Amino acid sequence: MRIEKMNKKLKEEDRKSRNGRIISIAVVLFLVCLGVYWIMPKSFEMGASGVFEQAEVEAKAEQVIELLNEDDFEGLKEISTGKMQGFISTGEIESVRAEISKDWGECVSIGEEAYTTEVKQKGKLMAAIQKIVSYENIDVVYTISFDKEMKLAGLHIVEKAEEENQE
């Protein structure tokens, strides 16, 4: 009888311990999922927050592209966030350009169309825009982002991919 009571008590303690572990694991998984959601960028239509305006974002992006085309890195630093200023230098920009193509030629045109969006990530709201720019020897896509104060916060340049289904 005594042994049965001890076995019953041990089974009860084992069940409670197992339930506690399951609850702990569930809480940790919930917190991990919440953290991943917070880190993941969420995009919204331009102007949804009331902070950014389409025309202002497009004009500022064209200013950035023109400063890059003129190799005016000091001017670019002046309109950039503090963190971004550390990445702007003649060497850095020339390195990126050389990776894409050795000879871009002169700027021919900045595309009329632009893809714009608002992005919220880690609690920070940004405006992002993509513009296609044609040079004499290459077409590139600029992806430019701005913080709430319309300071340059991100810059990504890639060669425009050739259209797969050209007619």
Secondary structure by P-SEA (a helix, b strand, c coil): caaaaaaaaaaaaaaaaaaaaaaaaaaaaaaaaaaaaaabbbbccccccccccaaaaaaaaaaaaaaaaacaaaaaaaaccaaaaaaccaaaaaaaaaaaccccccccccccbbbbbbbbcccbbbbbbbbbbbcccbbbbbbbbbcccccccbbbbbccccccccc
